[in-house]
């Protein structure tokens, strides 16, 4: 535990910009002194059960001794070294692991420093591949509505243009081609009309489309939409038929969150390019990776530029790579499938929210649980509901009309019950508005 400290909340409020927060009317922030297991400890004494896994990244919880030991060992050698013209064991070992656990065709790994950057790299790969083939007409991307891929400019351009948090930038961003969001739900029947509609878009636009980018199985921040694996399989089939690359964004869904190690496994498909991040380091360090095939890598490398035109300063950061190796081993050396199955069973307690008038839907998949409010209820007042959740001893951060859980995998049954009860009571007693 850290030494007792006093966090200057006045300075924080006046000078520090938090995510998606106004500087003139900031919502409250809660001073954290330390975290361990699945608990967040506030300076004011409260212990909060974490239902967010720090935006879906801290899958092993906090202060895990194995992850801490990996970072200590690495930092005693070097915390960082440039990756241009230099390599090191932590990066090599990490890339070996990633090639081994991702789809078989993905054998080339580009390490970056955040999820959004991995999407930027994926888009660059797709555009540069076609240019290297002498095809200059493929300059657009195709993607479903309700998608979310990050906060940097290329990533924003493939987020939902109407309902996303980036609609303010319409007119500044490149304009891409949006197809209807998947409608057939996971676990239900697949409507073949969706496949027919998709094919119409491919027929009309394939000559100008470099790649189709999609979050496999779960559209996350765009609405927590759990869609049918046949939709993804259909996209893969059409990409192959119409000579379009497939980018799968597994930044949120990778490393077991949906019940498969990677969500593409639900549809038994392989993308041309795969983006991973968030849980890659177990939530300890910022790191991402973009993986692609021999075909794409060779195509880019034999093009006019001869290289992929990207190279972050902290690419292949040794400290992040070392803890990523430890996190992957920690996940795979346990019965993680059973762990996710147990969490999913416990998340079924959210189903009691269906009896509430303000609830439109409840859905779960893997270690994800979502309660969606109806239109009459409207969007959640984040400041109000968060204050209530803190009183209940839980940390849950909703958005829009969605109150959801993505807890650390080490969460026990009592923790999940407390989280589910807090959501039910918050809605029942109108603490969200």
VEXDREN-2710 file (C-alpha; in Angstrom, 1 decimal):
% VEXDREN-2710
k/r/px/py/pz
1/UNK/0.0/0.0/0.0
2/UNK/1.2/3.5/-0.8
3/UNK/1.9/6.0/1.9
4/UNK/-1.0/8.1/2.9
5/UNK/-1.4/11.1/0.5
6/UNK/-3.7/14.0/0.0
7/UNK/-4.9/14.5/-3.5
8/UNK/-5.4/18.1/-4.5
9/UNK/-9.0/18.0/-5.9
10/UNK/-9.1/21.8/-6.3
11/UNK/-6.1/21.7/-8.6
12/UNK/-7.5/18.7/-10.4
13/UNK/-10.8/20.5/-11.0
14/UNK/-9.2/23.7/-12.2
15/UNK/-6.4/22.4/-14.4
16/UNK/-6.8/18.7/-15.3
17/UNK/-9.0/17.6/-18.2
18/UNK/-10.5/14.2/-17.7
19/UNK/-12.0/12.0/-20.5
20/UNK/-15.1/13.4/-22.1
21/UNK/-15.5/16.0/-19.4
22/UNK/-16.2/19.8/-19.4
23/UNK/-13.6/22.1/-17.9
24/UNK/-16.3/24.6/-16.9
25/UNK/-18.7/22.2/-15.5
26/UNK/-16.7/19.1/-14.6
27/UNK/-18.4/16.1/-13.0
28/UNK/-16.9/15.0/-9.7
29/UNK/-13.8/12.8/-9.7
30/UNK/-13.0/10.4/-6.9
31/UNK/-9.5/10.3/-5.3
32/UNK/-7.9/6.9/-5.6
33/UNK/-4.9/6.0/-3.4
34/UNK/-4.4/2.4/-4.5
35/UNK/-6.1/-0.7/-6.0
36/UNK/-5.7/-4.4/-5.3
37/UNK/-7.5/-7.5/-6.5
38/UNK/-10.8/-6.2/-7.8
39/UNK/-11.0/-3.3/-5.3
40/UNK/-10.4/0.4/-5.8
41/UNK/-9.5/2.3/-2.6
42/UNK/-10.5/5.9/-2.2
43/UNK/-8.7/8.5/-0.1
44/UNK/-12.0/9.0/1.7
45/UNK/-11.9/5.4/3.0
46/UNK/-14.4/3.7/0.7
47/UNK/-13.5/0.4/-1.0
48/UNK/-15.2/0.0/-4.4
49/UNK/-15.8/-3.3/-6.2
50/UNK/-14.6/-2.6/-9.8
51/UNK/-17.1/-3.5/-12.5
52/UNK/-15.2/-1.8/-15.3
53/UNK/-11.8/-3.5/-15.2
54/UNK/-10.4/0.0/-15.9
55/UNK/-12.2/0.4/-19.2
56/UNK/-12.0/-3.4/-19.9
57/UNK/-8.3/-3.7/-19.5
58/UNK/-7.5/-5.0/-16.0
59/UNK/-8.6/-8.5/-16.6
60/UNK/-6.4/-9.9/-13.7
61/UNK/-7.4/-7.1/-11.3
62/UNK/-4.9/-4.8/-9.7
63/UNK/-1.5/-5.2/-8.1
64/UNK/-1.2/-8.7/-9.3
65/UNK/2.2/-10.1/-8.0
66/UNK/3.1/-11.9/-11.2
67/UNK/2.5/-8.8/-13.3
68/UNK/4.3/-6.6/-10.8
69/UNK/7.3/-9.0/-10.8
70/UNK/7.5/-8.9/-14.6
71/UNK/7.7/-5.1/-14.6
72/UNK/10.3/-5.0/-11.8
73/UNK/12.5/-7.5/-13.5
74/UNK/12.3/-5.6/-16.8
75/UNK/12.8/-2.1/-15.3
76/UNK/16.0/-3.3/-13.7
77/UNK/17.3/-3.9/-17.2
78/UNK/15.7/-1.0/-19.1
79/UNK/12.3/0.6/-19.1
80/UNK/12.6/1.8/-22.7
81/UNK/14.7/1.7/-25.8
82/UNK/14.0/2.9/-29.3
83/UNK/12.7/0.2/-31.6
84/UNK/14.3/1.7/-34.8
85/UNK/17.3/-0.5/-35.6
86/UNK/17.1/-2.2/-32.2
87/UNK/15.3/-5.2/-30.8
88/UNK/15.0/-6.8/-27.4
89/UNK/13.8/-10.1/-25.8
90/UNK/10.6/-8.8/-24.4
91/UNK/9.3/-7.7/-27.8
92/UNK/10.5/-10.9/-29.5
93/UNK/8.8/-13.1/-26.9
94/UNK/5.6/-11.1/-26.9
95/UNK/5.3/-11.3/-30.7
96/UNK/6.0/-15.1/-30.6
97/UNK/3.1/-15.4/-28.2
98/UNK/0.8/-13.2/-30.3
99/UNK/1.5/-15.1/-33.5
100/UNK/0.9/-18.4/-31.6
101/UNK/-2.5/-17.4/-30.2
102/UNK/-4.1/-15.4/-33.0
103/UNK/-5.5/-16.7/-36.2
104/UNK/-2.9/-18.8/-38.1
105/UNK/-2.5/-16.5/-41.1
106/UNK/-1.6/-13.5/-38.9
107/UNK/2.2/-13.8/-38.8
108/UNK/3.4/-10.2/-38.9
109/UNK/3.2/-8.0/-35.8
110/UNK/3.4/-4.2/-35.5
111/UNK/3.6/-3.0/-31.9
112/UNK/2.1/0.4/-31.0
113/UNK/1.2/2.3/-27.9
114/UNK/-2.6/2.5/-27.8
115/UNK/-5.7/1.0/-29.3
116/UNK/-6.6/4.0/-31.4
117/UNK/-3.1/3.9/-32.9
118/UNK/-3.4/0.2/-33.7
119/UNK/-6.5/1.1/-35.7
120/UNK/-4.6/3.9/-37.4
121/UNK/-1.8/1.5/-38.3
122/UNK/-4.4/-1.0/-39.6
123/UNK/-6.0/1.6/-41.9
124/UNK/-2.5/2.6/-43.1
125/UNK/-1.7/-1.0/-43.8
126/UNK/-4.9/-1.4/-45.9
127/UNK/-4.4/1.8/-47.9
128/UNK/-0.7/1.3/-48.5
129/UNK/-1.2/-2.4/-49.5
130/UNK/-3.5/-1.4/-52.4
131/UNK/-1.2/1.5/-53.4
132/UNK/1.7/-1.0/-53.5
133/UNK/-0.4/-3.1/-55.9
134/UNK/-0.8/-0.1/-58.3
135/UNK/-4.4/0.4/-57.4
136/UNK/-5.1/4.0/-56.4
137/UNK/-8.9/3.9/-56.5
138/UNK/-9.3/2.0/-53.2
139/UNK/-9.2/4.9/-50.8
140/UNK/-12.2/4.4/-48.7
141/UNK/-13.2/2.1/-45.8
142/UNK/-16.6/0.4/-45.3
143/UNK/-18.0/-0.2/-41.8
144/UNK/-21.3/-0.8/-40.0
145/UNK/-23.2/1.9/-38.1
146/UNK/-22.9/1.6/-34.3
147/UNK/-19.2/1.0/-34.5
148/UNK/-16.5/2.6/-32.4
149/UNK/-12.8/2.4/-33.1
150/UNK/-11.1/5.1/-31.1
151/UNK/-10.5/8.8/-30.7
152/UNK/-7.7/9.6/-33.2
153/UNK/-8.7/11.0/-36.6
154/UNK/-8.6/8.0/-38.8
155/UNK/-10.2/5.9/-36.1
156/UNK/-12.9/8.5/-35.6
157/UNK/-13.8/8.5/-39.3
158/UNK/-15.0/4.9/-39.0
159/UNK/-17.0/5.4/-35.8
160/UNK/-20.8/5.8/-36.2
161/UNK/-21.2/9.2/-37.9
162/UNK/-24.6/9.9/-36.3
163/UNK/-24.7/8.6/-32.8
164/UNK/-21.0/8.5/-31.8
165/UNK/-19.1/10.9/-29.6
166/UNK/-17.3/12.1/-32.7
167/UNK/-20.2/13.5/-34.7
168/UNK/-19.0/17.0/-33.9
169/UNK/-16.1/16.4/-36.3
170/UNK/-18.3/15.6/-39.4
171/UNK/-16.9/17.7/-42.2
172/UNK/-13.4/17.4/-41.0
173/UNK/-13.0/13.7/-41.1
174/UNK/-12.6/11.5/-44.3
175/UNK/-16.0/10.3/-45.5
176/UNK/-16.3/6.5/-45.6
177/UNK/-19.1/4.1/-46.5
178/UNK/-21.4/3.0/-43.7
179/UNK/-23.6/-0.1/-43.9
180/UNK/-26.5/-1.0/-41.7
181/UNK/-25.5/-2.2/-38.2
182/UNK/-26.0/-5.9/-37.5
183/UNK/-29.5/-6.7/-36.4
184/UNK/-29.6/-10.4/-35.9
185/UNK/-28.6/-11.0/-32.3
186/UNK/-26.1/-13.5/-30.8
187/UNK/-28.0/-16.7/-29.9
188/UNK/-30.9/-16.0/-32.2
189/UNK/-31.6/-16.9/-35.8
190/UNK/-29.6/-15.0/-38.5
191/UNK/-31.7/-13.1/-41.0
192/UNK/-30.4/-13.8/-44.5
193/UNK/-31.7/-10.4/-45.6
194/UNK/-28.7/-8.9/-43.8
195/UNK/-26.3/-10.9/-46.0
196/UNK/-28.2/-9.7/-49.1
197/UNK/-28.0/-6.1/-48.0
198/UNK/-24.3/-6.4/-47.3
199/UNK/-23.7/-7.8/-50.8
200/UNK/-25.4/-4.9/-52.4
201/UNK/-23.0/-2.5/-50.7
202/UNK/-20.0/-4.6/-51.7
203/UNK/-21.2/-4.8/-55.3
204/UNK/-21.7/-1.0/-55.4
205/UNK/-18.5/0.1/-53.7
206/UNK/-15.8/-2.6/-53.8
207/UNK/-13.8/-0.8/-56.4
208/UNK/-13.2/2.1/-54.0
209/UNK/-13.1/0.2/-50.7
210/UNK/-9.7/-0.8/-49.3
211/UNK/-11.0/-2.5/-46.2
212/UNK/-14.0/-3.4/-44.2
213/UNK/-13.4/-2.6/-40.5
214/UNK/-15.6/-4.1/-37.8
215/UNK/-15.6/-5.0/-34.1
216/UNK/-16.2/-8.8/-34.1
217/UNK/-19.4/-10.0/-32.4
218/UNK/-19.7/-7.1/-30.0
219/UNK/-20.0/-3.5/-31.1
220/UNK/-18.8/-1.9/-27.9
221/UNK/-18.9/1.8/-27.2
222/UNK/-21.3/2.3/-30.1
223/UNK/-24.1/0.6/-28.3
224/UNK/-23.0/-2.8/-26.8
225/UNK/-24.6/-4.6/-29.7
226/UNK/-24.1/-8.4/-29.5
227/UNK/-24.6/-9.6/-33.1
228/UNK/-24.9/-13.0/-34.8
229/UNK/-21.6/-14.7/-35.8
230/UNK/-23.1/-15.4/-39.3
231/UNK/-23.0/-11.6/-40.0
232/UNK/-19.2/-11.6/-39.4
233/UNK/-18.8/-14.8/-41.5
234/UNK/-20.8/-13.1/-44.3
235/UNK/-18.5/-10.1/-44.1
236/UNK/-15.4/-12.3/-44.4
237/UNK/-16.9/-14.2/-47.4
238/UNK/-17.8/-10.9/-49.2
239/UNK/-14.4/-9.4/-48.5
240/UNK/-12.8/-12.4/-50.2
241/UNK/-15.2/-12.4/-53.1
242/UNK/-14.9/-8.6/-53.8
243/UNK/-11.2/-8.1/-53.1
244/UNK/-11.6/-6.1/-50.0
245/UNK/-9.4/-6.5/-46.9
246/UNK/-11.0/-7.3/-43.6
247/UNK/-9.9/-5.5/-40.4
248/UNK/-11.1/-6.9/-37.1
249/UNK/-10.9/-4.6/-34.1
250/UNK/-10.5/-6.8/-31.1
251/UNK/-9.2/-4.1/-28.8
252/UNK/-12.2/-4.6/-26.4
253/UNK/-13.1/-8.2/-27.2
254/UNK/-9.7/-9.9/-27.2
255/UNK/-8.2/-12.1/-24.5
256/UNK/-11.3/-14.0/-23.5
257/UNK/-13.9/-11.2/-22.8
258/UNK/-16.6/-12.8/-25.1
259/UNK/-15.9/-16.4/-24.0
260/UNK/-13.5/-17.1/-26.9
261/UNK/-9.8/-16.0/-26.7
262/UNK/-10.6/-13.8/-29.7
263/UNK/-14.1/-13.0/-30.8
264/UNK/-13.4/-13.9/-34.5
265/UNK/-13.4/-17.5/-33.2
266/UNK/-17.2/-17.3/-32.8
267/UNK/-17.5/-17.1/-36.6
268/UNK/-14.5/-19.3/-37.3
269/UNK/-13.0/-16.6/-39.6
270/UNK/-9.5/-15.0/-40.0
271/UNK/-9.2/-11.3/-40.8
272/UNK/-6.5/-9.8/-43.0
273/UNK/-5.6/-7.4/-40.2
274/UNK/-6.3/-7.7/-36.4
275/UNK/-6.1/-4.9/-33.8
276/UNK/-5.6/-5.7/-30.1
277/UNK/-4.9/-3.6/-27.0
278/UNK/-6.6/-2.9/-23.7
279/UNK/-6.2/-6.3/-21.9
280/UNK/-3.0/-7.0/-23.7
281/UNK/-0.9/-5.9/-20.7
282/UNK/-3.6/-6.8/-18.1
283/UNK/-4.3/-3.2/-17.7
284/UNK/-0.9/-2.2/-16.4
285/UNK/0.7/-0.4/-19.3
286/UNK/-0.5/1.1/-22.6
287/UNK/0.4/-1.1/-25.5
288/UNK/-1.3/-2.4/-28.7
289/UNK/-0.5/-4.5/-31.6
290/UNK/-1.7/-4.8/-35.2
291/UNK/-1.2/-8.2/-36.8
292/UNK/-1.4/-9.0/-40.5
293/UNK/-0.6/-11.7/-43.0
294/UNK/2.4/-12.5/-45.1
295/UNK/0.5/-11.4/-48.2
296/UNK/-0.3/-7.9/-46.8
297/UNK/3.2/-7.4/-45.3
298/UNK/5.0/-8.5/-48.5
299/UNK/2.7/-6.3/-50.6
300/UNK/3.4/-3.2/-48.6
301/UNK/7.2/-4.0/-48.4
302/UNK/7.4/-4.4/-52.2
303/UNK/5.5/-1.2/-52.9
304/UNK/6.9/2.2/-53.9
305/UNK/7.6/3.2/-50.3
306/UNK/9.2/-0.1/-49.4
307/UNK/8.2/0.3/-45.7
308/UNK/5.1/0.8/-43.6
309/UNK/5.0/4.5/-43.0
310/UNK/4.6/4.5/-39.2
311/UNK/6.8/4.3/-36.2
312/UNK/5.8/5.5/-32.7
313/UNK/8.5/6.7/-30.3
314/UNK/7.4/4.1/-27.7
315/UNK/6.9/1.3/-30.2
316/UNK/7.9/-2.0/-28.6
317/UNK/8.4/-0.5/-25.2
318/UNK/10.3/-3.2/-23.2
319/UNK/8.4/-2.6/-19.9
320/UNK/5.0/-2.9/-21.6
321/UNK/6.1/-5.9/-23.7
322/UNK/7.4/-7.7/-20.6
323/UNK/4.2/-7.3/-18.6
324/UNK/2.2/-8.3/-21.7
325/UNK/4.1/-11.6/-21.9
326/UNK/3.3/-12.2/-18.2
327/UNK/-0.4/-11.3/-18.6
328/UNK/-0.8/-13.6/-21.6
329/UNK/0.8/-16.5/-19.7
330/UNK/-1.2/-15.7/-16.6
331/UNK/-4.4/-15.9/-18.6
332/UNK/-3.5/-19.1/-20.6
333/UNK/-2.1/-21.0/-17.6
334/UNK/-5.5/-21.1/-15.9
335/UNK/-8.9/-22.4/-16.9
336/UNK/-10.0/-19.0/-18.2
337/UNK/-12.9/-20.5/-20.2
338/UNK/-14.5/-21.8/-17.0
339/UNK/-13.8/-18.5/-15.3
340/UNK/-15.6/-16.6/-18.1
341/UNK/-18.4/-19.1/-18.0
342/UNK/-18.8/-18.6/-14.2
343/UNK/-18.9/-14.8/-14.6
344/UNK/-21.5/-15.1/-17.3
345/UNK/-23.7/-17.3/-15.1
346/UNK/-23.4/-14.8/-12.3
347/UNK/-24.2/-11.9/-14.6
348/UNK/-27.6/-13.5/-15.3
349/UNK/-28.7/-11.8/-12.1
350/UNK/-29.1/-8.7/-14.2
351/UNK/-32.1/-10.3/-15.8
352/UNK/-34.2/-9.2/-12.9
353/UNK/-33.8/-5.7/-14.3
354/UNK/-36.3/-6.8/-17.1
355/UNK/-39.1/-6.3/-14.6
356/UNK/-38.4/-2.6/-14.4
357/UNK/-40.4/-0.2/-16.5
358/UNK/-37.4/1.9/-17.5
359/UNK/-35.5/-1.1/-19.0
360/UNK/-35.6/-1.9/-22.7
361/UNK/-33.2/-4.9/-22.8
362/UNK/-30.8/-7.0/-20.8
363/UNK/-28.1/-9.0/-22.5
364/UNK/-25.0/-10.9/-21.6
365/UNK/-22.1/-12.5/-23.5
366/UNK/-19.0/-13.9/-21.9
367/UNK/-17.9/-11.5/-19.1
368/UNK/-20.0/-8.7/-20.4
369/UNK/-23.4/-7.7/-18.9
370/UNK/-25.6/-4.9/-20.3
371/UNK/-28.8/-3.2/-19.1
372/UNK/-30.2/-0.9/-21.7
373/UNK/-32.7/1.8/-20.7
374/UNK/-35.6/2.6/-22.9
375/UNK/-36.2/5.8/-24.8
376/UNK/-38.7/7.1/-22.2
377/UNK/-36.1/6.7/-19.5
378/UNK/-33.5/8.6/-21.5
379/UNK/-29.8/8.8/-21.0
380/UNK/-28.0/8.3/-17.7
381/UNK/-26.9/11.3/-15.6
382/UNK/-23.4/10.0/-15.1
383/UNK/-22.5/12.2/-12.1
384/UNK/-25.7/11.3/-10.2
385/UNK/-25.6/7.6/-10.8
386/UNK/-21.9/7.4/-10.1
387/UNK/-22.3/9.1/-6.7
388/UNK/-25.0/6.5/-5.9
389/UNK/-22.8/3.6/-7.0
390/UNK/-19.9/4.9/-4.8
391/UNK/-22.3/5.0/-1.9
392/UNK/-23.1/1.3/-2.7
393/UNK/-19.4/0.4/-2.7
394/UNK/-19.1/-0.3/-6.5
395/UNK/-17.4/1.4/-9.4
396/UNK/-19.6/1.4/-12.5
397/UNK/-19.4/4.0/-15.3
398/UNK/-22.4/4.0/-17.7
399/UNK/-22.7/5.9/-20.9
400/UNK/-25.8/7.0/-22.9
401/UNK/-28.7/4.6/-22.1
402/UNK/-26.4/1.7/-21.2
403/UNK/-25.4/0.6/-17.7
404/UNK/-23.0/-2.3/-18.2
405/UNK/-20.4/-4.5/-16.5
406/UNK/-17.1/-5.7/-17.7
407/UNK/-15.5/-6.9/-14.5
408/UNK/-12.0/-8.3/-13.9
409/UNK/-11.9/-12.0/-14.4
410/UNK/-10.8/-12.5/-10.8
411/UNK/-14.2/-11.2/-9.5
412/UNK/-15.9/-13.6/-7.2
413/UNK/-19.6/-14.4/-7.0
414/UNK/-20.3/-12.0/-4.1
415/UNK/-18.7/-9.2/-6.0
416/UNK/-20.7/-9.8/-9.1
417/UNK/-23.9/-10.0/-7.0
418/UNK/-23.1/-6.7/-5.4
419/UNK/-22.5/-5.1/-8.8
420/UNK/-25.8/-6.5/-10.3
421/UNK/-27.8/-5.5/-7.2
422/UNK/-26.4/-1.9/-7.4
423/UNK/-27.6/-1.6/-11.0
424/UNK/-31.0/-3.0/-10.3
425/UNK/-31.5/-0.6/-7.3
426/UNK/-30.1/2.4/-9.2
427/UNK/-32.7/1.9/-11.9
428/UNK/-35.6/0.9/-9.6
429/UNK/-35.1/4.0/-7.4
430/UNK/-34.4/6.4/-10.3
431/UNK/-30.8/7.2/-9.1
432/UNK/-29.8/7.6/-12.8
433/UNK/-31.5/10.9/-13.5
END
